[in-house]
Amino acid sequence: MSALPPVYLIDEPDTFPWQVFHHRHPALIRRLLDAHPYSPAQRAALTGLLAESLEGVIAPLADPLWQDWDRGHFGTPWAKAPFLWAESYFYRRLLDAVDYFTTGVDPFAPFKTAELTDPALADEYQWLAKDISLDTAVTASLYGNQADLGFRLLTAGTDPIHQHLVVDDTQAVETWLADNAPSRVNVVLDNAGRELLADLVLTDHLLTSGLARAVVLHVKPHPYFVSDATCTDVHDCMRRLRGLPGGCGDRLHEAAAAGRLTIRTHPFHCAPLSFVDMPGDLAAGLAEGLTVVKGDLNYRRLVGDRAWQPTSEFRQAVSYFPGPVTVLRIVKSEVVLGVRPERLSELPAGWRVSGKHAMVSAAL
Ligand SMILES: O=P(O)(O)OC[C@@]1(O)O[C@H](CO)[C@@H](O)[C@@H]1O
């Protein structure tokens, strides 16, 4: 096998990773300081983390999981760390700074709650009153990933995002589901709020149409990357859905009671590593049925956060995955595979980070 492309680093000015550290993270810390009655010590820890991440050395964590996930980065300059590792570590340190592991207060909860209590939601979800097709449910879940709360820190006020698929394996996924019905479907979730509501609509469609006999939702074990969904977020969204048209919330509630819908978490979902390093128990759970992987960060973790040629083969990059897998992702970062050369030549400069293009990539 040929050598893998290099991983993305954070130290090159004006690249996407550099911007995340120099623009997105400072904006996030400002919002957190504004949203919470944090103590002087918590405030100092947050601003100290920001300063350390821009100029300092990575402080070791005593957490046994992180002792294992360190991969030699503790004690080295942040500037030299891989983007994926450093970003994940930043969010872990942010939780320490606000005492999440002793208070249990999700620092991102105010933003997630604002999404679910947005009065516009009821109107937006009127489409649920009609019968929906698999295509509609997949499209809703895909475009639900358009504006995660972290991404909006950089793109607020830009034009509405256009539907623009650069890779479209939807038909192959739908055929797989029909040929293997009723199968188990694992969904590795991404963001809470609107995206999760749409993911739950897809879940309901898979269960009620008979395409899936069971759906397993994988969530983060703790708050992460601003809006990533935890168990609490799934419960909140299920309750919110019960107030929206179409009966989807009640059906999902019943599916959970009947054991056809389960919510699972695993420490590795917050690891700073790619899925190729996932432990055996997680891999075993994803070996059965089809796995739907949501969002940009999960895509980076699936293929490795590497400078792939955009035309290189997706299937090859995920050949380690324990079962059939498909990604529903809005492209928000540089990592891209499986784009046909003709399609690539049509795409505008900066398309990989504009959040205006989408991909449904499958290895079935
Ligand atoms: O995974 P998501 O919610 O689709 O997107 C996460 C994201 O906004 O954050 C990461 C950088 O901070 C990128 O992978 C991406 O831009």
The ligand as an ORCA input file, in Angstrom:
! r2SCAN-3c Opt
* xyz 0 1
  O     -18.760     17.849     12.285
  P     -19.550     19.041     11.867
  O     -20.467     19.491     12.946
  O     -20.229     18.865     10.561
  O     -18.537     20.210     11.620
  C     -17.542     20.461     12.549
  C     -16.734     21.627     12.156
  O     -17.505     22.812     12.103
  O     -15.768     21.741     13.117
  C     -14.533     21.219     12.669
  C     -13.475     22.205     12.829
  O     -13.620     22.779     14.065
  C     -14.670     20.882     11.236
  O     -14.559     19.526     11.073
  C     -15.984     21.439     10.856
  O     -15.728     22.667     10.258
*
